Amino acid sequence: LLPSRVVDTRAPSVGAVVAGGELDVVVLGRGGVPLSGVGAVVLNVTATDAVSAGYLTVWPNGEGRPLASSLNFVPGQPVANSVVAKVGVDGKVSFWNSNDSPVMGSVNVLVDVVGWFAA
């Protein structure tokens, strides 16, 4: 697929993912991904504007969050990573911010869909 932005938390209507917060993103039917028959999506995930170091975990919505890092980030440095994620409940993929800083542990997340795999 041509890369297509499906979420940018820098938009005022969305807002950064807070420390320990979760973001659920619909991927089916967006950016060239079909509405059905999709098992997983290929994403380019970018973390930016982090106040302190942490990581993002990406997993299928509706399933238990794994103890894994999909993308590590540090303050003041945007960082991107390719992630392949199974599609979960309602065509969504979930993102979790591990950042547990006592002061402003939020991070902005940008998600571009770049491909998909059949179920």
N, CA, C and O atoms as a GROMACS GRO file, in nm:
protein
  476
    1LEU      N    1   0.083  -0.120   0.000
    1LEU     CA    2   0.000   0.000   0.000
    1LEU      C    3   0.087   0.124   0.000
    1LEU      O    4   0.202   0.121   0.044
    2LEU      N    5   0.031   0.232  -0.049
    2LEU     CA    6   0.095   0.361  -0.029
    2LEU      C    7   0.075   0.397   0.119
    2LEU      O    8  -0.035   0.380   0.171
    3PRO      N    9   0.177   0.446   0.187
    3PRO     CA   10   0.160   0.482   0.329
    3PRO      C   11   0.043   0.578   0.347
    3PRO      O   12   0.027   0.674   0.271
    4SER      N   13  -0.038   0.551   0.448
    4SER     CA   14  -0.155   0.634   0.476
    4SER      C   15  -0.166   0.654   0.627
    4SER      O   16  -0.170   0.557   0.703
    5ARG      N   17  -0.172   0.778   0.669
    5ARG     CA   18  -0.182   0.811   0.812
    5ARG      C   19  -0.321   0.776   0.864
    5ARG      O   20  -0.421   0.823   0.811
    6VAL      N   21  -0.327   0.693   0.968
    6VAL     CA   22  -0.456   0.658   1.028
    6VAL      C   23  -0.476   0.724   1.163
    6VAL      O   24  -0.589   0.731   1.212
    7VAL      N   25  -0.369   0.774   1.225
    7VAL     CA   26  -0.384   0.851   1.348
    7VAL      C   27  -0.262   0.939   1.369
    7VAL      O   28  -0.149   0.902   1.337
    8ASP      N   29  -0.287   1.058   1.425
    8ASP     CA   30  -0.182   1.151   1.465
    8ASP      C   31  -0.233   1.218   1.591
    8ASP      O   32  -0.320   1.305   1.585
    9THR      N   33  -0.179   1.179   1.705
    9THR     CA   34  -0.230   1.230   1.833
    9THR      C   35  -0.194   1.376   1.857
    9THR      O   36  -0.237   1.434   1.956
   10ARG      N   37  -0.115   1.435   1.768
   10ARG     CA   38  -0.086   1.578   1.781
   10ARG      C   39  -0.209   1.662   1.747
   10ARG      O   40  -0.215   1.780   1.782
   11ALA      N   41  -0.307   1.603   1.681
   11ALA     CA   42  -0.431   1.674   1.650
   11ALA      C   43  -0.505   1.705   1.780
   11ALA      O   44  -0.517   1.617   1.866
   12PRO      N   45  -0.555   1.826   1.795
   12PRO     CA   46  -0.624   1.864   1.920
   12PRO      C   47  -0.741   1.772   1.955
   12PRO      O   48  -0.772   1.753   2.073
   13SER      N   49  -0.806   1.717   1.855
   13SER     CA   50  -0.922   1.631   1.882
   13SER      C   51  -0.883   1.494   1.936
   13SER      O   52  -0.969   1.420   1.984
   14VAL      N   53  -0.755   1.460   1.929
   14VAL     CA   54  -0.710   1.327   1.975
   14VAL      C   55  -0.631   1.342   2.105
   14VAL      O   56  -0.674   1.292   2.209
   15GLY      N   57  -0.517   1.408   2.102
   15GLY     CA   58  -0.434   1.429   2.220
   15GLY      C   59  -0.334   1.318   2.243
   15GLY      O   60  -0.358   1.203   2.205
   16ALA      N   61  -0.224   1.352   2.306
   16ALA     CA   62  -0.115   1.257   2.333
   16ALA      C   63  -0.164   1.140   2.419
   16ALA      O   64  -0.263   1.151   2.491
   17VAL      N   65  -0.091   1.029   2.410
   17VAL     CA   66  -0.121   0.912   2.492
   17VAL      C   67  -0.052   0.933   2.627
   17VAL      O   68   0.070   0.945   2.635
   18VAL      N   69  -0.132   0.939   2.733
   18VAL     CA   70  -0.079   0.966   2.867
   18VAL      C   71   0.000   0.847   2.919
   18VAL      O   72  -0.010   0.736   2.867
   19ALA      N   73   0.080   0.871   3.023
   19ALA     CA   74   0.157   0.764   3.086
   19ALA      C   75   0.063   0.652   3.130
   19ALA      O   76  -0.035   0.677   3.201
   20GLY      N   77   0.092   0.532   3.090
   20GLY     CA   78   0.008   0.417   3.123
   20GLY      C   79  -0.120   0.412   3.044
   20GLY      O   80  -0.205   0.326   3.068
   21GLY      N   81  -0.137   0.505   2.948
   21GLY     CA   82  -0.260   0.514   2.870
   21GLY      C   83  -0.261   0.424   2.749
   21GLY      O   84  -0.157   0.377   2.702
   22GLU      N   85  -0.381   0.400   2.699
   22GLU     CA   86  -0.402   0.313   2.583
   22GLU      C   87  -0.476   0.390   2.474
   22GLU      O   88  -0.562   0.474   2.502
   23LEU      N   89  -0.439   0.360   2.350
   23LEU     CA   90  -0.503   0.420   2.233
   23LEU      C   91  -0.546   0.306   2.142
   23LEU      O   92  -0.464   0.223   2.103
   24ASP      N   93  -0.676   0.301   2.107
   24ASP     CA   94  -0.728   0.199   2.017
   24ASP      C   95  -0.753   0.264   1.881
   24ASP      O   96  -0.820   0.366   1.872
   25VAL      N   97  -0.697   0.203   1.775
   25VAL     CA   98  -0.703   0.261   1.642
   25VAL      C   99  -0.769   0.164   1.544
   25VAL      O  100  -0.727   0.050   1.532
   26VAL      N  101  -0.873   0.211   1.475
   26VAL     CA  102  -0.937   0.131   1.372
   26VAL      C  103  -0.846   0.130   1.249
   26VAL      O  104  -0.806   0.235   1.200
   27VAL      N  105  -0.814   0.009   1.199
   27VAL     CA  106  -0.730  -0.002   1.079
   27VAL      C  107  -0.805  -0.062   0.961
   27VAL      O  108  -0.769  -0.036   0.846
   28LEU      N  109  -0.909  -0.142   0.987
   28LEU     CA  110  -0.984  -0.201   0.876
   28LEU      C  111  -1.062  -0.093   0.803
   28LEU      O  112  -1.124  -0.007   0.864
   29GLY      N  113  -1.058  -0.100   0.669
   29GLY     CA  114  -1.131  -0.003   0.588
   29GLY      C  115  -1.065   0.133   0.579
   29GLY      O  116  -1.127   0.229   0.533
   30ARG      N  117  -0.940   0.143   0.622
   30ARG     CA  118  -0.869   0.272   0.619
   30ARG      C  119  -0.735   0.257   0.546
   30ARG      O  120  -0.668   0.155   0.560
   31GLY      N  121  -0.698   0.357   0.469
   31GLY     CA  122  -0.568   0.358   0.404
   31GLY      C  123  -0.545   0.246   0.305
   31GLY      O  124  -0.430   0.208   0.280
   32GLY      N  125  -0.652   0.193   0.248
   32GLY     CA  126  -0.638   0.084   0.151
   32GLY      C  127  -0.650  -0.055   0.210
   32GLY      O  128  -0.643  -0.154   0.137
   33VAL      N  129  -0.667  -0.064   0.342
   33VAL     CA  130  -0.686  -0.194   0.406
   33VAL      C  131  -0.833  -0.234   0.388
   33VAL      O  132  -0.922  -0.154   0.419
   34PRO      N  133  -0.860  -0.356   0.339
   34PRO     CA  134  -1.000  -0.398   0.321
   34PRO      C  135  -1.077  -0.404   0.453
   34PRO      O  136  -1.018  -0.406   0.561
   35LEU      N  137  -1.209  -0.408   0.443
   35LEU     CA  138  -1.295  -0.418   0.561
   35LEU      C  139  -1.302  -0.558   0.617
   35LEU      O  140  -1.342  -0.576   0.733
   36SER      N  141  -1.264  -0.659   0.538
   36SER     CA  142  -1.270  -0.798   0.586
   36SER      C  143  -1.158  -0.879   0.525
   36SER      O  144  -1.094  -0.837   0.428
   37GLY      N  145  -1.135  -0.996   0.582
   37GLY     CA  146  -1.033  -1.086   0.530
   37GLY      C  147  -0.891  -1.050   0.568
   37GLY      O  148  -0.796  -1.106   0.514
   38VAL      N  149  -0.876  -0.956   0.661
   38VAL     CA  150  -0.743  -0.910   0.703
   38VAL      C  151  -0.706  -0.975   0.836
   38VAL      O  152  -0.782  -0.970   0.932
   39GLY      N  153  -0.587  -1.037   0.840
   39GLY     CA  154  -0.540  -1.097   0.964
   39GLY      C  155  -0.447  -1.007   1.041
   39GLY      O  156  -0.449  -1.005   1.164
   40ALA      N  157  -0.364  -0.930   0.968
   40ALA     CA  158  -0.266  -0.842   1.033
   40ALA      C  159  -0.237  -0.723   0.942
   40ALA      O  160  -0.261  -0.727   0.821
   41VAL      N  161  -0.186  -0.618   1.002
   41VAL     CA  162  -0.148  -0.499   0.927
   41VAL      C  163   0.000  -0.468   0.951
   41VAL      O  164   0.056  -0.502   1.055
   42VAL      N  165   0.060  -0.402   0.853
   42VAL     CA  166   0.197  -0.354   0.865
   42VAL      C  167   0.188  -0.204   0.888
   42VAL      O  168   0.127  -0.132   0.809
   43LEU      N  169   0.249  -0.158   0.996
   43LEU     CA  170   0.238  -0.018   1.037
   43LEU      C  171   0.376   0.045   1.049
   43LEU      O  172   0.473  -0.022   1.084
   44ASN      N  173   0.383   0.173   1.022
   44ASN     CA  174   0.499   0.252   1.059
   44ASN      C  175   0.451   0.336   1.177
   44ASN      O  176   0.364   0.422   1.162
   45VAL      N  177   0.509   0.312   1.294
   45VAL     CA  178   0.468   0.380   1.417
   45VAL      C  179   0.578   0.477   1.458
   45VAL      O  180   0.695   0.440   1.466
   46THR      N  181   0.539   0.602   1.485
   46THR     CA  182   0.634   0.705   1.526
   46THR      C  183   0.593   0.760   1.662
   46THR      O  184   0.476   0.793   1.684
   47ALA      N  185   0.690   0.770   1.753
   47ALA     CA  186   0.669   0.834   1.883
   47ALA      C  187   0.745   0.966   1.879
   47ALA      O  188   0.860   0.971   1.838
   48THR      N  189   0.679   1.073   1.923
   48THR     CA  190   0.743   1.204   1.924
   48THR      C  191   0.693   1.286   2.043
   48THR      O  192   0.589   1.253   2.102
   49ASP      N  193   0.764   1.389   2.077
   49ASP     CA  194   0.728   1.479   2.188
   49ASP      C  195   0.723   1.409   2.323
   49ASP      O  196   0.648   1.450   2.411
   50ALA      N  197   0.802   1.305   2.340
   50ALA     CA  198   0.807   1.235   2.470
   50ALA      C  199   0.878   1.322   2.572
   50ALA      O  200   0.978   1.386   2.542
   51VAL      N  201   0.825   1.323   2.692
   51VAL     CA  202   0.885   1.401   2.800
   51VAL      C  203   0.993   1.320   2.871
   51VAL      O  204   1.091   1.377   2.918
   52SER      N  205   0.976   1.189   2.878
   52SER     CA  206   1.076   1.102   2.937
   52SER      C  207   1.078   0.970   2.861
   52SER      O  208   0.987   0.942   2.783
   53ALA      N  209   1.180   0.890   2.884
   53ALA     CA  210   1.198   0.765   2.811
   53ALA      C  211   1.088   0.664   2.843
   53ALA      O  212   1.034   0.663   2.954
   54GLY      N  213   1.057   0.582   2.746
   54GLY     CA  214   0.956   0.478   2.764
   54GLY      C  215   0.947   0.392   2.640
   54GLY      O  216   1.037   0.393   2.556
   55TYR      N  217   0.838   0.317   2.628
   55TYR     CA  218   0.817   0.237   2.508
   55TYR      C  219   0.668   0.223   2.479
   55TYR      O  220   0.584   0.240   2.567
   56LEU      N  221   0.638   0.191   2.353
   56LEU     CA  222   0.502   0.161   2.311
   56LEU      C  223   0.490   0.012   2.288
   56LEU      O  224   0.581  -0.050   2.232
   57THR      N  225   0.379  -0.044   2.330
   57THR     CA  226   0.344  -0.182   2.299
   57THR      C  227   0.226  -0.179   2.204
   57THR      O  228   0.129  -0.106   2.228
   58VAL      N  229   0.233  -0.257   2.097
   58VAL     CA  230   0.126  -0.264   1.998
   58VAL      C  231   0.074  -0.408   1.997
   58VAL      O  232   0.154  -0.502   1.993
   59TRP      N  233  -0.060  -0.425   2.000
   59TRP     CA  234  -0.119  -0.559   2.002
   59TRP      C  235  -0.262  -0.554   1.951
   59TRP      O  236  -0.320  -0.446   1.939
   60PRO      N  237  -0.322  -0.671   1.922
   60PRO     CA  238  -0.460  -0.674   1.873
   60PRO      C  239  -0.558  -0.633   1.982
   60PRO      O  240  -0.557  -0.690   2.092
   61ASN      N  241  -0.643  -0.536   1.953
   61ASN     CA  242  -0.744  -0.491   2.048
   61ASN      C  243  -0.832  -0.608   2.090
   61ASN      O  244  -0.868  -0.693   2.008
   62GLY      N  245  -0.866  -0.613   2.217
   62GLY     CA  246  -0.953  -0.718   2.269
   62GLY      C  247  -0.877  -0.837   2.325
   62GLY      O  248  -0.937  -0.924   2.387
   63GLU      N  249  -0.747  -0.842   2.304
   63GLU     CA  250  -0.663  -0.948   2.359
   63GLU      C  251  -0.579  -0.890   2.471
   63GLU      O  252  -0.568  -0.768   2.484
   64GLY      N  253  -0.520  -0.977   2.553
   64GLY     CA  254  -0.436  -0.930   2.662
   64GLY      C  255  -0.311  -0.862   2.609
   64GLY      O  256  -0.251  -0.906   2.511
   65ARG      N  257  -0.272  -0.753   2.675
   65ARG     CA  258  -0.153  -0.680   2.634
   65ARG      C  259  -0.028  -0.763   2.664
   65ARG      O  260  -0.012  -0.810   2.777
   66PRO      N  261   0.059  -0.782   2.566
   66PRO     CA  262   0.182  -0.859   2.591
   66PRO      C  263   0.284  -0.776   2.668
   66PRO      O  264   0.277  -0.653   2.671
   67LEU      N  265   0.378  -0.844   2.729
   67LEU     CA  266   0.489  -0.776   2.797
   67LEU      C  267   0.601  -0.762   2.695
   67LEU      O  268   0.700  -0.834   2.700
   68ALA      N  269   0.585  -0.668   2.604
   68ALA     CA  270   0.681  -0.652   2.495
   68ALA      C  271   0.688  -0.506   2.454
   68ALA      O  272   0.593  -0.429   2.474
   69SER      N  273   0.799  -0.469   2.396
   69SER     CA  274   0.818  -0.335   2.344
   69SER      C  275   0.813  -0.340   2.192
   69SER      O  276   0.883  -0.421   2.130
   70SER      N  277   0.732  -0.255   2.132
   70SER     CA  278   0.726  -0.245   1.987
   70SER      C  279   0.810  -0.127   1.937
   70SER      O  280   0.856  -0.126   1.823
   71LEU      N  281   0.830  -0.028   2.025
   71LEU     CA  282   0.902   0.094   1.988
   71LEU      C  283   0.952   0.161   2.115
   71LEU      O  284   0.872   0.192   2.204
   72ASN      N  285   1.081   0.184   2.125
   72ASN     CA  286   1.139   0.254   2.240
   72ASN      C  287   1.160   0.400   2.205
   72ASN      O  288   1.198   0.432   2.092
   73PHE      N  289   1.136   0.490   2.301
   73PHE     CA  290   1.154   0.632   2.275
   73PHE      C  291   1.223   0.702   2.391
   73PHE      O  292   1.223   0.653   2.504
   74VAL      N  293   1.282   0.818   2.360
   74VAL     CA  294   1.349   0.903   2.458
   74VAL      C  295   1.301   1.046   2.437
   74VAL      O  296   1.248   1.078   2.330
   75PRO      N  297   1.318   1.132   2.536
   75PRO     CA  298   1.272   1.270   2.520
   75PRO      C  299   1.348   1.344   2.410
   75PRO      O  300   1.468   1.323   2.390
   76GLY      N  301   1.275   1.430   2.340
   76GLY     CA  302   1.338   1.518   2.243
   76GLY      C  303   1.384   1.454   2.114
   76GLY      O  304   1.450   1.520   2.033
   77GLN      N  305   1.352   1.327   2.091
   77GLN     CA  306   1.397   1.261   1.969
   77GLN      C  307   1.284   1.177   1.910
   77GLN      O  308   1.248   1.074   1.966
   78PRO      N  309   1.228   1.220   1.796
   78PRO     CA  310   1.127   1.137   1.731
   78PRO      C  311   1.191   1.005   1.687
   78PRO      O  312   1.305   1.003   1.642
   79VAL      N  313   1.117   0.897   1.701
   79VAL     CA  314   1.169   0.766   1.660
   79VAL      C  315   1.056   0.687   1.596
   79VAL      O  316   0.942   0.692   1.642
   80ALA      N  317   1.089   0.613   1.490
   80ALA     CA  318   0.989   0.534   1.418
   80ALA      C  319   1.034   0.388   1.412
   80ALA      O  320   1.154   0.358   1.422
   81ASN      N  321   0.937   0.298   1.395
   81ASN     CA  322   0.967   0.156   1.381
   81ASN      C  323   0.856   0.090   1.300
   81ASN      O  324   0.740   0.131   1.306
   82SER      N  325   0.892  -0.011   1.225
   82SER     CA  326   0.792  -0.091   1.154
   82SER      C  327   0.737  -0.195   1.250
   82SER      O  328   0.811  -0.258   1.326
   83VAL      N  329   0.605  -0.212   1.247
   83VAL     CA  330   0.538  -0.305   1.337
   83VAL      C  331   0.436  -0.386   1.256
   83VAL      O  332   0.358  -0.329   1.179
   84VAL      N  333   0.437  -0.517   1.273
   84VAL     CA  334   0.333  -0.603   1.216
   84VAL      C  335   0.244  -0.642   1.333
   84VAL      O  336   0.290  -0.699   1.431
   85ALA      N  337   0.114  -0.612   1.321
   85ALA     CA  338   0.021  -0.637   1.431
   85ALA      C  339  -0.103  -0.711   1.381
   85ALA      O  340  -0.162  -0.674   1.280
   86LYS      N  341  -0.140  -0.814   1.453
   86LYS     CA  342  -0.266  -0.882   1.426
   86LYS      C  343  -0.380  -0.783   1.452
   86LYS      O  344  -0.372  -0.701   1.543
   87VAL      N  345  -0.484  -0.791   1.370
   87VAL     CA  346  -0.599  -0.704   1.388
   87VAL      C  347  -0.694  -0.767   1.489
   87VAL      O  348  -0.724  -0.886   1.480
   88GLY      N  349  -0.740  -0.688   1.584
   88GLY     CA  350  -0.825  -0.738   1.690
   88GLY      C  351  -0.971  -0.704   1.673
   88GLY      O  352  -1.019  -0.682   1.562
   89VAL      N  353  -1.040  -0.699   1.784
   89VAL     CA  354  -1.184  -0.674   1.791
   89VAL      C  355  -1.220  -0.544   1.717
   89VAL      O  356  -1.152  -0.443   1.730
   90ASP      N  357  -1.328  -0.550   1.640
   90ASP     CA  358  -1.379  -0.433   1.568
   90ASP      C  359  -1.277  -0.372   1.472
   90ASP      O  360  -1.285  -0.254   1.441
   91GLY      N  361  -1.179  -0.453   1.425
   91GLY     CA  362  -1.081  -0.404   1.329
   91GLY      C  363  -0.981  -0.307   1.388
   91GLY      O  364  -0.930  -0.220   1.317
   92LYS      N  365  -0.952  -0.321   1.518
   92LYS     CA  366  -0.865  -0.227   1.587
   92LYS      C  367  -0.732  -0.289   1.630
   92LYS      O  368  -0.720  -0.409   1.651
   93VAL      N  369  -0.634  -0.200   1.641
   93VAL     CA  370  -0.504  -0.232   1.699
   93VAL      C  371  -0.486  -0.137   1.817
   93VAL      O  372  -0.522  -0.020   1.808
   94SER      N  373  -0.430  -0.188   1.927
   94SER     CA  374  -0.413  -0.106   2.049
   94SER      C  375  -0.267  -0.066   2.068
   94SER      O  376  -0.175  -0.138   2.030
   95PHE      N  377  -0.249   0.052   2.129
   95PHE     CA  378  -0.117   0.106   2.160
   95PHE      C  379  -0.116   0.144   2.308
   95PHE      O  380  -0.211   0.204   2.357
   96TRP      N  381  -0.008   0.109   2.379
   96TRP     CA  382   0.004   0.140   2.522
   96TRP      C  383   0.135   0.211   2.548
   96TRP      O  384   0.241   0.170   2.499
   97ASN      N  385   0.128   0.318   2.625
   97ASN     CA  386   0.246   0.398   2.662
   97ASN      C  387   0.296   0.351   2.798
   97ASN      O  388   0.227   0.368   2.899
   98SER      N  389   0.414   0.291   2.800
   98SER     CA  390   0.472   0.240   2.925
   98SER      C  391   0.522   0.349   3.017
   98SER      O  392   0.543   0.327   3.136
   99ASN      N  393   0.540   0.467   2.962
   99ASN     CA  394   0.605   0.576   3.032
   99ASN      C  395   0.539   0.600   3.168
   99ASN      O  396   0.422   0.636   3.176
  100ASP      N  397   0.617   0.580   3.274
  100ASP     CA  398   0.560   0.596   3.408
  100ASP      C  399   0.621   0.714   3.483
  100ASP      O  400   0.624   0.717   3.606
  101SER      N  401   0.669   0.812   3.406
  101SER     CA  402   0.726   0.931   3.467
  101SER      C  403   0.621   1.000   3.553
  101SER      O  404   0.506   1.013   3.511
  102PRO      N  405   0.657   1.044   3.674
  102PRO     CA  406   0.560   1.112   3.760
  102PRO      C  407   0.518   1.248   3.706
  102PRO      O  408   0.417   1.304   3.749
  103VAL      N  409   0.595   1.303   3.611
  103VAL     CA  410   0.560   1.432   3.552
  103VAL      C  411   0.546   1.419   3.401
  103VAL      O  412   0.643   1.391   3.331
  104MET      N  413   0.426   1.441   3.354
  104MET     CA  414   0.400   1.449   3.212
  104MET      C  415   0.464   1.337   3.131
  104MET      O  416   0.550   1.363   3.047
  105GLY      N  417   0.424   1.215   3.154
  105GLY     CA  418   0.478   1.101   3.083
  105GLY      C  419   0.410   1.073   2.951
  105GLY      O  420   0.415   0.960   2.902
  106SER      N  421   0.347   1.173   2.891
  106SER     CA  422   0.274   1.151   2.767
  106SER      C  423   0.368   1.146   2.647
  106SER      O  424   0.483   1.190   2.653
  107VAL      N  425   0.316   1.090   2.537
  107VAL     CA  426   0.390   1.083   2.411
  107VAL      C  427   0.290   1.093   2.297
  107VAL      O  428   0.179   1.039   2.305
  108ASN      N  429   0.329   1.163   2.191
  108ASN     CA  430   0.245   1.167   2.072
  108ASN      C  431   0.279   1.048   1.984
  108ASN      O  432   0.394   1.006   1.975
  109VAL      N  433   0.175   0.994   1.921
  109VAL     CA  434   0.190   0.873   1.839
  109VAL      C  435   0.132   0.900   1.700
  109VAL      O  436   0.020   0.948   1.686
  110LEU      N  437   0.211   0.867   1.598
  110LEU     CA  438   0.167   0.876   1.460
  110LEU      C  439   0.168   0.734   1.404
  110LEU      O  440   0.264   0.660   1.422
  111VAL      N  441   0.061   0.696   1.336
  111VAL     CA  442   0.050   0.561   1.282
  111VAL      C  443   0.015   0.569   1.134
  111VAL      O  444  -0.086   0.627   1.096
  112ASP      N  445   0.102   0.509   1.052
  112ASP     CA  446   0.078   0.498   0.909
  112ASP      C  447   0.062   0.350   0.875
  112ASP      O  448   0.144   0.268   0.916
  113VAL      N  449  -0.044   0.317   0.801
  113VAL     CA  450  -0.062   0.180   0.755
  113VAL      C  451   0.012   0.170   0.622
  113VAL      O  452  -0.004   0.256   0.535
  114VAL      N  453   0.093   0.063   0.606
  114VAL     CA  454   0.173   0.047   0.485
  114VAL      C  455   0.151  -0.088   0.416
  114VAL      O  456   0.204  -0.112   0.308
  115GLY      N  457   0.073  -0.176   0.479
  115GLY     CA  458   0.046  -0.306   0.419
  115GLY      C  459  -0.046  -0.390   0.505
  115GLY      O  460  -0.082  -0.351   0.616
  116TRP      N  461  -0.083  -0.506   0.453
  116TRP     CA  462  -0.169  -0.597   0.530
  116TRP      C  463  -0.148  -0.740   0.481
  116TRP      O  464  -0.101  -0.764   0.370
  117PHE      N  465  -0.186  -0.835   0.569
  117PHE     CA  466  -0.179  -0.978   0.539
  117PHE      C  467  -0.320  -1.037   0.551
  117PHE      O  468  -0.397  -0.998   0.638
  118ALA      N  469  -0.351  -1.130   0.463
  118ALA     CA  470  -0.482  -1.196   0.466
  118ALA      C  471  -0.496  -1.282   0.592
  118ALA      O  472  -0.397  -1.332   0.646
  119ALA      N  473  -0.619  -1.296   0.636
  119ALA     CA  474  -0.649  -1.378   0.755
  119ALA      C  475  -0.616  -1.525   0.725
  119ALA      O  476  -0.634  -1.611   0.811
   0.00000   0.00000   0.00000
